[in-house]
Amino acid sequence: MTTGPTFSPERVAGLRSGSLSEVRAALAGLPREELAAWLATPEGEDVLRTAFERMPERYTGGPMDGPQTARWEVERPSADTVAYDIVLTEDTCDVRETGTSGEPAVTLALDAVSFVEMASAATQGMDLLLKGRLHIRGDVHLAMRMESLFGLAEPGEPG
């Protein structure tokens, strides 16, 4: 069992909240290494899994050529990778265990801290890509639409 830093109950509540602004507030001033170590703990893994479970609530939809599967691989040093397949249609987002939806159209691989930053709109995916923290295999166009499909793109950015 991995142990990491202990965070205040308020910080943990913010990370668990699902509210973009509360997650961003919980991230403020937190050293990347400490967050990475905490995300490698069972409590941190639970926060990552909850982020995936909440994806359907945030899904805004959009034009799609039939169902598209996006595989997310969230790497946690010293702990297991958290991975899910997200099956997207024009109107729905279905979170599934990997491998249950056929081959993905795109695979997005990133470290746990970058995933939390991107999922809370604290950092844009393009910035993570340029810093080498986000790796894309497959349909790059679909990958580039992810933030807008979940309402995370900066205002005024094209979807």
ZINOR-V238391 format. One record per residue. N is the residue number from 1. RES is the residue in one letter. BURIAL is 1 if it has 9 or more other C-alpha atoms within 8 Angstrom, else 0. Layout:
n=N res=RES burial=BURIAL
n=N res=RES burial=BURIAL
//
This chain:
n=1 res=M burial=0
n=2 res=T burial=0
n=3 res=T burial=0
n=4 res=G burial=1
n=5 res=P burial=0
n=6 res=T burial=0
n=7 res=F burial=0
n=8 res=S burial=0
n=9 res=P burial=0
n=10 res=E burial=0
n=11 res=R burial=1
n=12 res=V burial=1
n=13 res=A burial=0
n=14 res=G burial=1
n=15 res=L burial=1
n=16 res=R burial=1
n=17 res=S burial=0
n=18 res=G burial=1
n=19 res=S burial=0
n=20 res=L burial=1
n=21 res=S burial=0
n=22 res=E burial=1
n=23 res=V burial=1
n=24 res=R burial=1
n=25 res=A burial=0
n=26 res=A burial=1
n=27 res=L burial=0
n=28 res=A burial=0
n=29 res=G burial=0
n=30 res=L burial=0
n=31 res=P burial=0
n=32 res=R burial=0
n=33 res=E burial=0
n=34 res=E burial=1
n=35 res=L burial=1
n=36 res=A burial=1
n=37 res=A burial=1
n=38 res=W burial=1
n=39 res=L burial=1
n=40 res=A burial=1
n=41 res=T burial=1
n=42 res=P burial=1
n=43 res=E burial=0
n=44 res=G burial=1
n=45 res=E burial=1
n=46 res=D burial=0
n=47 res=V burial=1
n=48 res=L burial=1
n=49 res=R burial=1
n=50 res=T burial=1
n=51 res=A burial=1
n=52 res=F burial=1
n=53 res=E burial=0
n=54 res=R burial=1
n=55 res=M burial=1
n=56 res=P burial=1
n=57 res=E burial=0
n=58 res=R burial=0
n=59 res=Y burial=1
n=60 res=T burial=1
n=61 res=G burial=1
n=62 res=G burial=0
n=63 res=P burial=0
n=64 res=M burial=1
n=65 res=D burial=0
n=66 res=G burial=0
n=67 res=P burial=1
n=68 res=Q burial=1
n=69 res=T burial=1
n=70 res=A burial=1
n=71 res=R burial=1
n=72 res=W burial=1
n=73 res=E burial=1
n=74 res=V burial=1
n=75 res=E burial=1
n=76 res=R burial=1
n=77 res=P burial=0
n=78 res=S burial=0
n=79 res=A burial=0
n=80 res=D burial=0
n=81 res=T burial=0
n=82 res=V burial=1
n=83 res=A burial=1
n=84 res=Y burial=1
n=85 res=D burial=1
n=86 res=I burial=1
n=87 res=V burial=1
n=88 res=L burial=1
n=89 res=T burial=1
n=90 res=E burial=1
n=91 res=D burial=0
n=92 res=T burial=1
n=93 res=C burial=1
n=94 res=D burial=0
n=95 res=V burial=1
n=96 res=R burial=1
n=97 res=E burial=0
n=98 res=T burial=1
n=99 res=G burial=0
n=100 res=T burial=0
n=101 res=S burial=1
n=102 res=G burial=0
n=103 res=E burial=0
n=104 res=P burial=1
n=105 res=A burial=1
n=106 res=V burial=1
n=107 res=T burial=1
n=108 res=L burial=1
n=109 res=A burial=1
n=110 res=L burial=1
n=111 res=D burial=1
n=112 res=A burial=1
n=113 res=V burial=1
n=114 res=S burial=1
n=115 res=F burial=1
n=116 res=V burial=1
n=117 res=E burial=1
n=118 res=M burial=1
n=119 res=A burial=1
n=120 res=S burial=1
n=121 res=A burial=1
n=122 res=A burial=0
n=123 res=T burial=1
n=124 res=Q burial=1
n=125 res=G burial=1
n=126 res=M burial=0
n=127 res=D burial=0
n=128 res=L burial=1
n=129 res=L burial=1
n=130 res=L burial=0
n=131 res=K burial=0
n=132 res=G burial=0
n=133 res=R burial=1
n=134 res=L burial=1
n=135 res=H burial=1
n=136 res=I burial=1
n=137 res=R burial=0
n=138 res=G burial=0
n=139 res=D burial=0
n=140 res=V burial=1
n=141 res=H burial=0
n=142 res=L burial=0
n=143 res=A burial=1
n=144 res=M burial=1
n=145 res=R burial=1
n=146 res=M burial=0
n=147 res=E burial=1
n=148 res=S burial=1
n=149 res=L burial=1
n=150 res=F burial=1
n=151 res=G burial=1
n=152 res=L burial=1
n=153 res=A burial=1
n=154 res=E burial=0
n=155 res=P burial=0
n=156 res=G burial=0
n=157 res=E burial=0
n=158 res=P burial=0
n=159 res=G burial=0
//
